[in-house]
Amino acid sequence: MLQNISGAGRERVVMRVFTIAAVMLALLAAPAQAQGHRSRGGDDKKSDQKKPQVDDKAYKAALERIPEPKEKYDPWGITKPAEPAKKPK
């Protein structure tokens, strides 16, 4: 294919192929680079100090304040047709 092209034209074709190959390589490397930047060490100690201390007594008291439901929750209730009222015989 390059045999029919003159010197300057051949350089253009070679540069175009090289440019396309470089762009393809950059596009393939970008997602891998984004996954590689994870913090290591030091940050874990700082995040542990910022977490609030959980008070077990307050947690249990809050759970007791939640009212009990009158009927059992049915997550599929909206997908089922309502049961028709039974007709007396």
LUMMIDREN-894983 format. One record per residue (C-alpha): x, y, z; residue number from 1. Coordinates in Angstrom, 1 decimal. Each point is the difference from the previous one (the first is absolute). Layout:
BEGIN
REC | X | Y | Z | NUM
...
***
This chain:
BEGIN
REC | 0.0 | 0.0 | 0.0 | 1
REC | 2.8 | 2.4 | 0.9 | 2
REC | 1.9 | -0.9 | -3.2 | 3
REC | -2.2 | 2.3 | -2.2 | 4
REC | 0.3 | 3.0 | 2.3 | 5
REC | 2.8 | 2.6 | -0.4 | 6
REC | 2.4 | 0.9 | 2.8 | 7
REC | -2.0 | 2.8 | 1.6 | 8
REC | -3.3 | -1.9 | -0.3 | 9
REC | 1.6 | -3.1 | 1.6 | 10
REC | 1.1 | 2.0 | 3.0 | 11
REC | -3.6 | 1.3 | 0.4 | 12
REC | -1.4 | -3.5 | 0.0 | 13
REC | 2.6 | -1.3 | 2.5 | 14
REC | -0.6 | 3.0 | 2.3 | 15
REC | -3.8 | -0.6 | -0.2 | 16
REC | 0.4 | -3.6 | 0.8 | 17
REC | 2.3 | 0.8 | 2.9 | 18
REC | -2.4 | 2.7 | 1.3 | 19
REC | -3.0 | -2.3 | -0.1 | 20
REC | 2.0 | -2.7 | 1.8 | 21
REC | 1.1 | 2.5 | 2.7 | 22
REC | -3.6 | 1.2 | 0.5 | 23
REC | -1.3 | -3.6 | 0.3 | 24
REC | 2.7 | -0.8 | 2.5 | 25
REC | -0.9 | 3.2 | 2.1 | 26
REC | -3.7 | -0.9 | -0.1 | 27
REC | 0.7 | -3.5 | 1.2 | 28
REC | 2.3 | 1.1 | 2.8 | 29
REC | -2.3 | 2.7 | 1.4 | 30
REC | -2.5 | -2.3 | 1.8 | 31
REC | 2.9 | -2.0 | 1.5 | 32
REC | 1.6 | 3.1 | 1.3 | 33
REC | -3.2 | 1.2 | 1.6 | 34
REC | -0.3 | -3.3 | 1.9 | 35
REC | 3.6 | 0.1 | 1.2 | 36
REC | -0.2 | 3.1 | 2.2 | 37
REC | -1.2 | -1.3 | 3.4 | 38
REC | 1.3 | 1.3 | 3.3 | 39
REC | 2.3 | -2.2 | 1.9 | 40
REC | 0.7 | 0.2 | 3.7 | 41
REC | -0.2 | 3.3 | 2.0 | 42
REC | -3.6 | 0.9 | -1.0 | 43
REC | -1.6 | -2.9 | 1.9 | 44
REC | 1.2 | 1.4 | 3.3 | 45
REC | -1.5 | 3.4 | -0.6 | 46
REC | -3.4 | -1.4 | -1.1 | 47
REC | -0.3 | -2.1 | 3.2 | 48
REC | 0.5 | 3.0 | 2.2 | 49
REC | -2.8 | 1.9 | -1.8 | 50
REC | -2.7 | -2.7 | 0.5 | 51
REC | -2.4 | 0.8 | 2.8 | 52
REC | -0.1 | -2.4 | 2.9 | 53
REC | -3.2 | -2.1 | 0.0 | 54
REC | -1.8 | 0.0 | 3.3 | 55
REC | -1.7 | -3.4 | 0.3 | 56
REC | -2.5 | 1.1 | 2.6 | 57
REC | -1.1 | 2.9 | -2.2 | 58
REC | -0.3 | -2.3 | -3.0 | 59
REC | -2.1 | -2.5 | 1.8 | 60
REC | -2.2 | 2.7 | 1.5 | 61
REC | -0.6 | 1.4 | -3.5 | 62
REC | -0.9 | -3.4 | -1.3 | 63
REC | -2.6 | -0.4 | 2.8 | 64
REC | -1.6 | 3.3 | -1.0 | 65
REC | -0.8 | -1.3 | -3.5 | 66
REC | -3.7 | -1.0 | 0.0 | 67
REC | -0.9 | -3.6 | -0.8 | 68
REC | -1.9 | -0.3 | -3.3 | 69
REC | -3.7 | -1.0 | 0.2 | 70
REC | 0.2 | -2.5 | -2.9 | 71
REC | 3.0 | -1.8 | -1.5 | 72
REC | 1.7 | 1.8 | -2.9 | 73
REC | -0.4 | -1.7 | -3.3 | 74
REC | 2.6 | 1.3 | -2.5 | 75
REC | -1.8 | -1.8 | -2.9 | 76
REC | -3.4 | 1.3 | 1.1 | 77
REC | -0.3 | 2.5 | -2.9 | 78
REC | 0.6 | -2.7 | -2.6 | 79
REC | -2.7 | -2.3 | 1.3 | 80
REC | -3.7 | 0.7 | -0.8 | 81
REC | -2.1 | 1.0 | 3.0 | 82
REC | -2.0 | -2.9 | 1.4 | 83
REC | -3.6 | 0.6 | -0.8 | 84
REC | -2.5 | -0.1 | 2.9 | 85
REC | -1.6 | -3.4 | 0.4 | 86
REC | -3.7 | -0.1 | -0.9 | 87
REC | -2.3 | -1.5 | 2.6 | 88
REC | -1.9 | -3.1 | -1.3 | 89
***
